[in-house]
Amino acid sequence: MADSPLPRSPLAANFDFAEAAPIRPIAPEELARTLAAHERYVESAQRSGKRANLDSADLAGKIFAGMKLRRIRLCRANLTESDFAGADLRRALLIGATLKRGCLAAADLTRGRLGGINMAGADCAGVRLAEADVEFGILANADLRDADCRDADMSGAVLDGADLRGADLRRTNLRGASFQKTRLGGADLREARMGGAIFAHTSFAGADLRGAYLRAAKFRRVDLSGADLRGAQGLTREQIDNAIRDANTRLPPGLSAEMEDGE
């Protein structure tokens, strides 16, 4: 019998981050001048040059690899298949931007604002998203291996099919996020807040979930092989009954005793 449809995240309202000015073209010469002025703005600690405002710009397929783009504005910009590998995007604004199949590998987006961004299928291996706002972001099928997402707000994010193996998600807010067929093997999720999140065919093999908050999270065929859930809050027997575990799975003491009594 086929699985019944999973309920949607309680946070997955139909927010339209694209509501604003239409996408505008930008000439190569204008883009070059804008980026040069922004580099002076960054290097002079804002004493010269000018902060780049590329909101709603059509920058699909452009290459920004390794560039100094701290505090740049790219809200609602079309960044499809653009390359930001290794770029400095600290405190950048990418609210509602589209970066499908783009590259943010090893880029630094610490404290960036990316609410509602579409990063589906993007290469984000090793990206730094510490303390960033990625609320309601679409990161389906993205490569986020070894990403640094400590203390980020990723509530309501769609992470279906994403690869987060080895990612640092300590204290990350993942409330109401969707993790269907997501790989989180070896990830560090200590004290992550995942209340109301959806986990279906999700792998936490070897992950560290000590102190994670899981109240009302929905489990369906979740792989907890070798996972450490000691100190996890809100974890129930019903959730564990919908999970795969092995001899190396570590449960909170009270729940572990309950499971043993019921076996």
C-alpha positions as CSV (number, residue, x, y, z in Angstrom):
1,M,0.0,0.0,0.0
2,A,1.4,3.4,-0.9
3,D,2.3,5.8,1.8
4,S,-0.4,8.4,2.6
5,P,0.6,12.0,1.8
6,L,2.6,13.7,4.4
7,P,1.1,16.9,6.0
8,R,2.7,20.1,4.9
9,S,4.9,22.0,7.3
10,P,2.9,24.2,9.6
11,L,5.2,27.0,8.4
12,A,4.9,26.3,4.7
13,A,2.5,29.1,3.9
14,N,2.5,30.4,0.3
15,F,4.8,33.4,0.9
16,D,5.5,35.3,-2.4
17,F,9.0,36.7,-2.0
18,A,9.1,37.5,-5.7
19,E,6.4,40.3,-5.3
20,A,8.3,43.4,-6.3
21,A,9.9,45.0,-9.4
22,P,10.2,42.8,-12.4
23,I,13.5,41.2,-13.4
24,R,15.6,43.9,-15.2
25,P,18.5,43.3,-17.6
26,I,21.9,44.9,-16.9
27,A,24.5,45.7,-19.5
28,P,28.0,44.1,-18.9
29,E,29.6,47.6,-18.7
30,E,27.2,48.7,-16.0
31,L,27.7,45.5,-14.0
32,A,31.5,45.8,-14.2
33,R,31.3,49.4,-12.9
34,T,28.9,48.5,-10.2
35,L,31.1,45.6,-8.9
36,A,34.2,47.8,-9.1
37,A,32.6,50.5,-7.0
38,H,31.4,47.8,-4.5
39,E,34.9,46.4,-4.2
40,R,36.2,49.9,-3.3
41,Y,33.3,50.2,-0.8
42,V,34.3,46.9,0.9
43,E,38.1,47.5,0.9
44,S,37.7,51.1,2.2
45,A,35.4,50.0,5.0
46,Q,32.6,52.0,3.4
47,R,34.6,55.2,3.1
48,S,34.7,55.2,-0.7
49,G,33.0,53.5,-3.6
50,K,29.4,52.5,-3.4
51,R,27.4,49.6,-2.1
52,A,26.1,47.6,-5.1
53,N,22.3,47.3,-5.4
54,L,21.5,44.6,-7.9
55,D,18.0,43.9,-6.7
56,S,15.8,42.2,-9.3
57,A,18.8,42.1,-11.8
58,D,19.1,39.4,-14.4
59,L,22.4,37.8,-13.6
60,A,21.8,34.3,-14.8
61,G,25.0,32.4,-15.6
62,K,27.3,35.2,-14.4
63,I,30.6,34.4,-12.7
64,F,31.3,36.0,-9.3
65,A,33.7,33.4,-8.0
66,G,36.1,34.6,-5.3
67,M,34.8,38.2,-5.4
68,K,34.5,40.5,-2.4
69,L,30.7,41.0,-2.3
70,R,30.1,41.6,1.4
71,R,26.8,43.4,2.1
72,I,25.8,43.4,-1.6
73,R,22.1,43.6,-2.4
74,L,20.8,40.8,-4.7
75,C,17.2,40.6,-3.5
76,R,14.9,38.9,-6.0
77,A,17.7,38.7,-8.5
78,N,17.8,36.0,-11.1
79,L,21.0,34.1,-10.3
80,T,20.2,30.9,-12.0
81,E,23.3,28.9,-12.7
82,S,25.5,31.7,-11.5
83,D,28.9,30.9,-9.9
84,F,29.7,32.4,-6.5
85,A,32.3,29.8,-5.5
86,G,34.5,31.1,-2.7
87,A,32.9,34.5,-2.8
88,D,32.7,36.7,0.3
89,L,29.0,37.3,0.7
90,R,28.9,38.1,4.5
91,R,25.8,40.0,5.4
92,A,24.7,40.0,1.8
93,L,21.0,40.4,1.0
94,L,19.6,37.7,-1.2
95,I,16.0,37.7,-0.1
96,G,13.7,36.0,-2.6
97,A,16.6,35.5,-5.1
98,T,16.7,32.6,-7.5
99,L,19.9,30.6,-7.6
100,K,18.8,27.3,-9.0
101,R,21.6,25.0,-10.1
102,G,24.1,27.8,-9.1
103,C,27.3,27.4,-7.2
104,L,28.0,28.7,-3.7
105,A,30.7,26.1,-2.9
106,A,33.0,27.4,-0.1
107,A,31.3,30.8,-0.3
108,D,30.9,32.8,3.0
109,L,27.3,33.9,3.6
110,T,27.7,34.4,7.4
111,R,24.9,36.5,8.7
112,G,23.4,36.9,5.3
113,R,19.7,37.3,4.7
114,L,18.4,34.7,2.3
115,G,14.7,34.4,3.3
116,G,12.7,32.7,0.5
117,I,15.7,32.1,-1.7
118,N,15.4,29.3,-4.3
119,M,18.7,27.3,-4.3
120,A,17.2,24.0,-5.7
121,G,20.0,21.8,-7.1
122,A,22.7,24.3,-6.2
123,D,26.3,23.2,-5.4
124,C,26.8,24.6,-1.8
125,A,29.4,22.1,-0.6
126,G,31.4,23.8,2.3
127,V,29.3,26.9,2.2
128,R,29.2,29.1,5.4
129,L,25.7,30.0,6.5
130,A,26.4,30.6,10.1
131,E,23.8,32.9,11.7
132,A,22.2,33.4,8.3
133,D,18.5,33.8,7.7
134,V,17.3,31.2,5.2
135,E,13.7,31.1,6.4
136,F,11.4,29.4,3.9
137,G,14.3,28.8,1.5
138,I,14.0,26.2,-1.2
139,L,17.1,24.0,-1.0
140,A,15.7,20.8,-2.5
141,N,18.4,18.6,-4.1
142,A,21.1,21.0,-3.1
143,D,24.6,19.8,-2.2
144,L,25.3,21.1,1.3
145,R,27.9,18.6,2.3
146,D,30.1,20.0,5.1
147,A,28.2,23.2,5.2
148,D,28.5,25.4,8.3
149,C,24.9,26.4,9.3
150,R,25.5,27.0,13.0
151,D,22.8,29.2,14.6
152,A,21.1,29.8,11.2
153,D,17.4,30.3,10.9
154,M,16.2,27.7,8.4
155,S,12.7,27.4,9.7
156,G,10.2,26.3,7.1
157,A,12.9,25.5,4.6
158,V,12.5,22.8,2.0
159,L,15.5,20.4,2.1
160,D,13.9,17.5,0.3
161,G,16.6,15.4,-1.5
162,A,19.4,17.6,-0.2
163,D,22.8,16.2,0.8
164,L,23.8,17.5,4.2
165,R,26.3,14.8,5.1
166,G,28.9,16.2,7.5
167,A,27.1,19.5,7.9
168,D,27.4,21.6,11.1
169,L,23.8,22.4,12.1
170,R,24.4,23.0,15.8
171,R,21.6,25.2,17.3
172,T,20.1,25.7,13.9
173,N,16.4,26.6,13.8
174,L,14.8,24.0,11.5
175,R,11.3,24.2,12.9
176,G,8.7,23.1,10.4
177,A,11.4,22.3,7.7
178,S,10.9,19.4,5.2
179,F,13.5,16.7,5.0
180,Q,12.1,14.1,2.7
181,K,14.8,11.8,1.3
182,T,17.4,14.1,2.8
183,R,20.9,12.8,3.7
184,L,22.2,13.9,7.1
185,G,24.7,11.2,7.7
186,G,27.4,12.3,10.1
187,A,25.9,15.7,10.5
188,D,26.2,17.6,13.8
189,L,22.7,18.5,14.9
190,R,23.4,19.1,18.6
191,E,20.7,21.4,20.1
192,A,19.1,21.9,16.7
193,R,15.4,23.0,16.9
194,M,13.4,20.7,14.7
195,G,9.9,20.9,16.2
196,G,7.2,20.1,13.7
197,A,9.7,19.2,11.0
198,I,8.9,16.4,8.5
199,F,11.3,13.5,8.1
200,A,10.4,10.9,5.5
201,H,13.0,8.4,4.2
202,T,15.6,10.6,5.9
203,S,19.0,9.3,6.8
204,F,20.6,10.4,10.1
205,A,23.1,7.5,10.0
206,G,25.9,8.4,12.4
207,A,24.5,11.9,13.1
208,D,24.9,13.7,16.4
209,L,21.5,14.7,17.7
210,R,22.3,15.2,21.3
211,G,20.0,17.8,22.9
212,A,18.0,18.3,19.6
213,Y,14.4,19.4,20.0
214,L,12.0,17.1,18.1
215,R,8.6,17.7,19.6
216,A,5.8,17.1,17.1
217,A,8.3,16.2,14.3
218,K,6.9,13.7,11.9
219,F,8.9,10.5,11.3
220,R,8.4,8.1,8.4
221,R,11.1,5.5,7.7
222,V,13.8,7.5,9.2
223,D,17.3,5.9,9.4
224,L,18.8,6.4,12.9
225,S,21.5,3.8,12.5
226,G,24.4,4.8,14.7
227,A,22.8,8.2,15.6
228,D,23.2,9.7,19.0
229,L,20.0,11.1,20.4
230,R,20.9,11.3,24.1
231,G,19.3,14.3,25.7
232,A,16.9,14.8,22.7
233,Q,13.8,16.7,23.7
234,G,10.3,15.8,22.7
235,L,11.3,12.4,21.2
236,T,8.5,9.8,21.6
237,R,8.2,6.1,21.2
238,E,5.9,6.6,18.2
239,Q,8.6,8.5,16.4
240,I,11.1,5.7,17.1
241,D,8.6,3.1,16.0
242,N,8.7,4.8,12.6
243,A,12.5,4.7,12.4
244,I,15.3,2.3,11.6
245,R,17.8,1.8,14.4
246,D,20.7,-0.5,15.2
247,A,22.8,-1.5,18.2
248,N,24.8,1.7,17.9
249,T,21.7,4.0,18.1
250,R,21.8,6.0,21.3
251,L,18.4,7.0,22.7
252,P,17.6,9.2,25.8
253,P,17.8,7.0,28.9
254,G,14.1,7.1,29.7
255,L,13.0,6.3,26.2
256,S,15.6,3.6,25.8
257,A,14.3,1.9,28.9
258,E,10.7,2.2,27.6
259,M,11.7,0.7,24.3
260,E,13.5,-2.2,26.0
261,D,10.4,-2.9,28.2
262,G,8.2,-3.0,25.2
263,E,10.3,-5.4,23.2
